[in-house]
Amino acid sequence: MALLIDSEMPTDTGVTVNNQSSVTFSFTNTAGTFIQMCAVGGLVTNTDTITSMTYNGVEADRKDAYRDSGKGENYGTIGTLANPATGANNVVVTFNTTMNRFSFGCLSFTGQHASAPVGDIQTNSGFAGGSHTVTVSSASGNIVSGLYGNGCGVASVNGAISWRTPDDCSGSLYTGACDTYSGAASVVAGFTDVGADFWWVMGMDIVAAAGGNVQQPIASLWPILVAG
């Protein structure tokens, strides 16, 4: 069975919020057997975090990463859930405090590997303008999903756009976007920003049922990078 995208949010209907401790939004999963919930934004300190991410009340398996640039906090997570409920159901994301600016979105798949649907994960982040990428190990038949965030905006993505939120360079919003790529031995996932600001990139390999890469050890999914 081929790995395919089942359901996506309309391109410009990702969810963006500011100064809240939780957010609830609806996502319609038509027939997907593997769902991906995404959140990217800015937090107040590097001790702030997402404490829960659920779809139809079922907790997701979250992959997180921080970046401390000395000026603020970039934070992103992709939550995954096998055999999710179908139809329109709520995604609920809860923080341990009031977050700063965040964007959220979802997509679902069919045909994923039954026991190890997540392969290689790579993250990168910083404060600059231009193009920002990660290189993800994948395989033919897999799908690589990219999650991006920028404090000003996402001008373009390198892959097929899945969802995004509006650009805003005023400091009141944090633009998020997600795209997908056909699997290959090496996939460069990334985006070009609207202007210099905090940025964040995560690339995740979704493994097809026929095989592919094996999930990384959990320790490698939590890089904490501190710039001088």
C-alpha positions as CSV (number, residue, x, y, z in Angstrom):
1,M,0.0,0.0,0.0
2,A,1.5,3.3,-1.1
3,L,2.0,6.1,1.5
4,L,-0.3,9.0,0.5
5,I,-1.6,12.2,1.9
6,D,-5.2,11.8,3.0
7,S,-6.4,15.1,4.5
8,E,-4.9,18.6,4.7
9,M,-6.1,21.9,6.0
10,P,-6.8,24.5,3.2
11,T,-3.5,26.3,2.4
12,D,-4.2,29.6,4.1
13,T,-6.2,28.3,7.1
14,G,-3.6,27.3,9.6
15,V,-4.5,28.6,13.1
16,T,-2.5,31.5,14.6
17,V,-3.0,32.7,18.2
18,N,-1.3,35.1,20.6
19,N,-1.0,35.2,24.4
20,Q,-3.1,32.1,25.3
21,S,-2.4,29.1,27.5
22,S,-4.3,26.7,25.2
23,V,-5.9,26.5,21.8
24,T,-8.6,24.3,20.3
25,F,-9.4,24.0,16.6
26,S,-11.1,21.4,14.4
27,F,-9.4,19.1,11.8
28,T,-11.3,16.8,9.5
29,N,-9.5,13.5,8.9
30,T,-11.3,11.8,6.1
31,A,-9.7,8.3,6.2
32,G,-6.2,8.9,7.4
33,T,-4.5,6.2,9.5
34,F,-1.7,8.5,10.7
35,I,-2.1,12.1,11.7
36,Q,0.5,14.8,12.1
37,M,-0.3,17.8,14.4
38,C,2.1,20.8,14.1
39,A,2.8,23.8,16.3
40,V,5.5,26.4,15.9
41,G,6.1,29.8,17.5
42,G,7.7,31.9,20.2
43,L,7.8,31.3,23.9
44,V,8.8,33.6,26.8
45,T,11.7,31.4,28.2
46,N,13.4,28.1,27.5
47,T,11.5,26.5,30.3
48,D,8.1,27.1,28.7
49,T,6.7,24.1,26.8
50,I,3.7,22.4,25.4
51,T,2.3,20.0,28.0
52,S,-0.4,18.3,26.0
53,M,-1.4,17.8,22.3
54,T,-4.5,15.7,21.6
55,Y,-6.8,14.8,18.7
56,N,-10.3,13.7,19.7
57,G,-8.9,13.5,23.3
58,V,-6.1,11.1,22.4
59,E,-2.6,12.3,23.3
60,A,0.0,12.6,20.5
61,D,3.6,11.5,20.5
62,R,5.5,14.8,20.4
63,K,8.9,15.6,18.9
64,D,10.2,18.9,20.2
65,A,13.2,21.3,19.8
66,Y,14.3,24.6,21.3
67,R,16.4,27.5,20.2
68,D,17.7,30.1,22.6
69,S,19.0,33.0,20.6
70,G,19.4,35.3,23.6
71,K,16.5,37.5,22.4
72,G,13.6,35.1,22.6
73,E,12.5,31.5,22.2
74,N,11.7,29.6,19.1
75,Y,9.8,26.4,19.7
76,G,8.3,23.8,17.4
77,T,6.7,20.4,17.8
78,I,5.2,17.8,15.5
79,G,2.8,15.4,17.3
80,T,2.0,12.1,15.6
81,L,-0.9,9.7,16.2
82,A,-1.6,6.3,14.6
83,N,-5.1,5.2,13.9
84,P,-6.8,8.5,14.7
85,A,-10.5,9.0,14.7
86,T,-12.0,10.0,11.4
87,G,-14.3,12.9,10.7
88,A,-14.2,16.4,12.2
89,N,-12.5,16.3,15.6
90,N,-10.8,18.8,17.9
91,V,-7.1,19.4,18.2
92,V,-6.3,20.7,21.7
93,V,-2.8,22.1,22.5
94,T,-2.0,23.1,26.1
95,F,1.0,25.1,27.3
96,N,2.5,25.2,30.8
97,T,2.1,29.0,30.7
98,T,0.8,31.7,28.4
99,M,2.7,31.4,25.1
100,N,3.8,34.3,23.0
101,R,2.9,33.9,19.3
102,F,2.1,30.5,17.8
103,S,0.8,28.8,14.6
104,F,-0.8,25.4,14.2
105,G,-1.9,23.0,11.5
106,C,-2.6,19.3,10.6
107,L,-2.4,16.8,7.9
108,S,-3.0,13.0,7.7
109,F,-1.7,10.0,5.8
110,T,-2.6,6.5,4.8
111,G,-0.1,3.6,4.1
112,Q,2.4,4.4,6.8
113,H,4.7,1.8,8.4
114,A,2.7,0.0,11.1
115,S,5.3,-0.1,13.9
116,A,7.8,2.6,12.9
117,P,6.1,5.3,10.9
118,V,8.6,8.1,11.8
119,G,12.1,8.0,10.4
120,D,14.8,10.7,10.4
121,I,14.1,14.1,12.1
122,Q,16.2,17.1,11.6
123,T,15.9,20.6,13.2
124,N,17.5,24.0,12.7
125,S,16.8,27.5,14.0
126,G,18.2,31.0,14.4
127,F,17.8,34.7,13.9
128,A,18.5,35.9,10.3
129,G,16.9,36.5,6.9
130,G,17.1,34.4,3.8
131,S,16.7,30.7,3.1
132,H,16.6,28.1,5.9
133,T,16.9,24.3,5.4
134,V,17.5,20.9,6.9
135,T,18.6,17.7,5.1
136,V,16.5,14.7,6.0
137,S,17.5,11.1,5.3
138,S,14.5,9.3,3.6
139,A,13.8,6.6,1.0
140,S,11.8,6.2,-2.2
141,G,8.1,5.8,-1.3
142,N,8.4,7.7,1.9
143,I,7.1,11.3,2.4
144,V,9.2,14.1,4.1
145,S,7.1,16.7,5.9
146,G,8.6,20.1,6.6
147,L,7.5,22.4,9.4
148,Y,8.6,26.1,9.4
149,G,8.2,29.2,11.5
150,N,9.3,32.8,11.1
151,G,8.5,35.9,13.2
152,C,7.9,38.0,10.0
153,G,6.6,35.6,7.3
154,V,7.2,32.7,4.9
155,A,7.7,34.0,1.4
156,S,8.0,30.5,-0.2
157,V,8.6,26.9,0.6
158,N,10.8,24.3,-1.2
159,G,8.1,21.6,-1.3
160,A,4.4,21.2,-2.0
161,I,2.6,23.5,0.4
162,S,0.2,21.8,2.9
163,W,-0.9,24.7,5.2
164,R,0.3,28.1,6.3
165,T,-0.7,31.1,8.3
166,P,-0.6,34.8,7.3
167,D,2.6,36.8,7.3
168,D,2.9,39.6,9.9
169,C,6.1,41.6,10.5
170,S,4.4,43.7,13.2
171,G,5.4,41.4,16.0
172,S,1.9,40.3,16.8
173,L,1.9,36.9,15.0
174,Y,4.3,34.1,14.2
175,T,3.9,32.7,10.7
176,G,3.9,28.9,10.4
177,A,3.9,26.7,7.3
178,C,4.1,23.0,6.4
179,D,5.0,21.3,3.1
180,T,5.7,17.8,1.8
181,Y,8.4,16.1,-0.4
182,S,8.6,12.8,-2.2
183,G,11.0,10.5,-0.4
184,A,14.6,10.1,-1.6
185,A,17.9,9.1,-0.1
186,S,18.4,12.8,0.9
187,V,15.7,15.5,1.0
188,V,16.4,19.2,1.6
189,A,13.4,20.7,3.3
190,G,13.2,24.4,3.8
191,F,11.7,27.9,3.2
192,T,12.6,31.5,2.4
193,D,11.4,34.1,4.8
194,V,9.8,37.5,4.2
195,G,12.3,39.3,6.5
196,A,15.0,38.8,9.1
197,D,13.5,37.4,12.3
198,F,13.5,34.3,14.5
199,W,13.1,31.2,12.3
200,W,12.7,27.5,12.9
201,V,12.8,24.4,10.6
202,M,11.9,20.8,11.3
203,G,12.0,18.0,8.7
204,M,10.4,14.6,9.4
205,D,10.5,11.4,7.3
206,I,7.2,9.6,7.2
207,V,8.0,5.9,6.5
208,A,5.9,3.9,4.1
209,A,4.5,0.5,5.0
210,A,7.0,-1.3,2.7
211,G,10.0,-0.1,4.9
212,G,12.4,2.8,5.0
213,N,14.3,4.5,7.8
214,V,13.9,3.6,11.5
215,Q,13.0,6.2,14.1
216,Q,16.0,8.0,15.8
217,P,16.7,7.4,19.4
218,I,14.5,9.7,21.5
219,A,17.6,11.6,22.9
220,S,18.4,13.0,19.4
221,L,14.9,14.6,19.1
222,W,15.6,17.1,21.9
223,P,18.4,19.4,20.8
224,I,18.9,22.5,23.0
225,L,21.0,25.0,21.1
226,V,22.3,28.1,22.9
227,A,23.9,30.9,20.9
228,G,26.6,33.0,22.6
